[in-house]
Amino acid sequence: MVAAHPPNNEQTALWNGRAGHAWVDEQAVLDRMFEPFEHLLVDAVRAASALRVLDVGCGTGSTTLAIARLLGAGGRCTGVDISAPMLARAWSRSEREDTPAGFMQADVQGHAFEPASFDMVVSRFGVMFFEDPVAAFASLRRAAKAGAPLRAIAWRSAAENPFMTTGERAAAPLLSNMPVRQPGAPGQFAFADRLRVASILQQSGWGDIDIQPIDVDCTLPEKELVGYLTRLGAVGQVLQDAAEPTRKRVIDAVRAAFEPYVRGDEVRFPAACWMLCARAPKEAAGV
């Protein structure tokens, strides 16, 4: 019998509120920035010859649609996310380009997927936000067919990704209410510890676990940098309620802090991530 798990309320509120709407507004910038990771997952689906793919934490749908284009009429990629505004954008993109992808709003850690309904599970930065990651990955394992591969990309540590914390470090002296990151808590760097991630996958019933570091060069247009830093992440959230004089000081300080990453009309930075590889067992693991 599968145990019931409490909903991921904090993350649900976050991604259905300001954070989710900010990602919708910045969708084109984020898609360009993370495009190299999308290519890695499309290549993995191609290599696995998968036809029924589940994209976890699909957001506004870029990776789901890319895989759906690869599969064509002979396959199906379904994106799952807890964010209604992000999924609305994903659906509209699918309809606009007439790509037959599917999308569903669900909390993976408690959702009852149809058992053994996918022959591959993928994720681009969508697996680090579970309150109960063991329950979430167990749910995904039950949704996977016997022997189905898992390929998920997650950030390594904050220390290895200084670009991602530049804004917070520059803004902290000017903003007294900046949230403090808690190691291992749901969020961007929740999977920084490789041994912890391997333990999560093992406890949730996945086998053939292999977690490898990948370092990928990412870019975004310089003209989009201020919008990126003022809408997304902890700084973007706090700035929504800041008085205009404070907001201007923070933006000036944060933009200056990003200058080492600016190369002409582009912003370039290395992304230090994990590629999580695992496989659903050939026989039921009983989780």
N, C-alpha and C positions, 0 to 999 in steps of 0.2 A: 504494500500500500504506500502511495506517495504522500508524504507529510505536507500539510499546508504551511505556507510561509507568509509572514506579514508583508504587506506591500512596501515598496521602496519609496515611502512618502516624501522624504526630503528631496530626493533626486527628481521625483515626479513633479513636485512644486517648482523646482528650479528650472527644469527643461520645458515646462508648460507656461512659465512666466517669462521674465526678462531675458534669461539666458537663451531660451528657445527662440524667442523673437529676434534676438540679436544675431543668432546663427542664420536665421532666414534672411535677414537684411544683408548679411555679409557672405551669403552663399557662394557667389561667383568668385570672390577673393579666396575663400577657404578651399573651394574646389580646385582652383589653380595651385594653391600652396601645397595641397596634399595629393595632387595628381600622381606623383611618383609611387605613392603607396597603393593607389587605385590600380595602377598598372601591375604591381606585384601580385595583387590578389586576383586580377583577371588572368594573369599568367598561371597562377596556381590552379584556378578552376580549369583552365585549358589543359594543363598537364594531368589533372585528375580525371578528365573526361566526365566531369559531373554534369548532371542534367537538372537536378532539383536542389537548388542552393538556398540557404538561409543566410541573410546578411544581418548581423546583430548590431544594434545601435546604428541603424542606417541613416539617421538624421534626414537631411533634405534629399537623399536618394542617389547621389552621384555614383557610388560604387555599385549599388543595386542595378541602376540603369546600364552601367558599363558591362556588368556581367550578363544582364538580360540581352543586350545587343550581341554579345558573344554567343549566347545560347540559341538565339533566334526562336523560331516557332517550335523547335524540337525540345525545348527545355523551359524552365521557369525559375526565376530568381525572386524571392520574397524578402522584403526588408521589414524588420521589426524594430520599433522604437517606442519610448514612453511619451514622446513629445508630439502633441497634436499639431502645433503650428509648423513644426518641421515636416511632419508627414503630409500636411496639406500642401506644402510646397513640393514634396516628392511626387504626390499624385498629379499635381498640375503639370509638372515636368514630364511625367510619363504620358499623360494625355496629349500634351502639346507636341511631343516628338513621336507619338504613336509607338512607343516601346512597351511591349506587353510584360511589364513587371508588376508584382503584387506588393502591397504594403499593409501592415497591420499595427495597431496601437496595442501594446501589451507590455507588462512588466515580466521580463524573461524569468526572473527568479521564482515567480509563482504561477506562471502561465502553463496551462495543460496543453502543450502542443500535441498534435496527432502523433502517436508513437511511430518511430522509424519512417518518417515522412520525407526526410531530406538525405541526399547522398553526399552533401558537403555543407559545412558551416564555416562562414568567414566573418571577419569584422575588421573595420578600420577605425581604431580608437573608440570602440564602443563597449568594451568589456571591463573598464576600470571603475564603473560607477555603481556596482552592486553593493547593497548593504550586506548581503549574504552571498558572496561569490561562489561558495561551494554549492549552494542550492541552485544558483543560476546555471552553473556549468553542468550540474546533474540534469537539470531540465533540458539543456541543449543536447546532452548526451542521449537522453531518452528520445528526443526528436530526431536524432541521427540514425540512419540505417546501420546495420552491423558493418564494421569496417570503414565507415565514412570518415574522411579526414576533417580535421579542424585546422584552420589557418587564421590566426588573429594577430593584429599588430597593436602593440601597446607601447607607451613611452617608458623609457628607462628612468633614471633618477633626475630630479631637478638639477643636481650639480652637473650632470652631463648634458643638460639642455639649458644653458644660460640665457639663450634668446627668449625662452618661454617664461622666464622669471625676471627679465630686464625691467618690465613695466612695474612690477610689484616692488622691486628694490629701489627704483627711482622715486616711486610715489610714496613709499612708506614714511619718509620724514615729513611729508605734507598732509598725509591723511591718517588721522588717529584711529579710524575705524576699519583699517585694512584687515581682512580675516587672516588668521594664521593657519598655514597648512599643517595638517596632522598626519604624520607618517602612517601609511597603510589605510587611511580613511578613504572612502569613496571619492574619486576625483582623478585628475589628470595623471598623477604620479603614483597611484595606488599600487601599481604592479612593478614598482622599481626593483623590488627584491626578487631575483630570479628563483631562489630556493622556495620562497613563499608561493610564488606563482605555480611552480612545479608541484608543490604540496596541494594547492587548490585543485589542480587538474587531476592529480592522483586520487584525492578524496572524493571527487565527483564522478569517478568511474572511467575516466579517459585513460588510454594506454599509449604506448609508443611515444612518450612525451619527449619533445626536443625543443629547447628554447635557445634561440641563437640571437646574438646582437646584430642589428643592421644599422648602418649609418647612411642617411639619405640627405642629399642637398635639396633644399626647398627654396622657392622664390615667391615674392609677391611684388606687385608694382609699388614703387615708392609713393606714388600719388594716393595709394590706398592705405598707407601706414597709419596716418592719424585716425582714420575711421576704424581700422583694426584695433588700435590700442585704446580707443575711447569707448568701444562697444563691447569688446569681448574680455573674458577672464575677470579676475577679481577687481582689477582697476576699473574696467568698464562698468561693472556692477555698482561699485561705490560712487563713481562719477555721476551716475544717474541722479543722485540726490544731493550732489555738491553744489554749493553756491557758485555763481559765475566767476567771481574773482579767484576762488580756490581752484575751480575747474581749469581756468586758464593757466594758473601757475603749474598745476599738475601736468597738463598737456605739454607745456613748454619743457618741463624737466624730463618727462618721459620720452618725448620726441628726441631730445638731445642725447639721451642715454642709448637710443637705438642707432645713433650715427655710425658706430663701427660696423654695422651690418649693411649700410647703404653703399651700393655700387652703381653710381650713375642713376638711371631711372628704375633700378631694381633694388629690392631688399633680399639679401641672400643669407641663409643660415643653415648649419648642419642639424639634422634631427637624429637624436640617439634613441633608438627604439629596440624592442624585442620582436622577433617573429616567433609566435607561439605555434608549435606544430604538435598535434596529437591525433589519435585515431580512436573511434568508437570500437569497443571490443567486439570480437566475432560472436561472443556469447554474452547474455545479459549479466551485468555486474551487480545487480541487486540493490542499487542505490535508489 
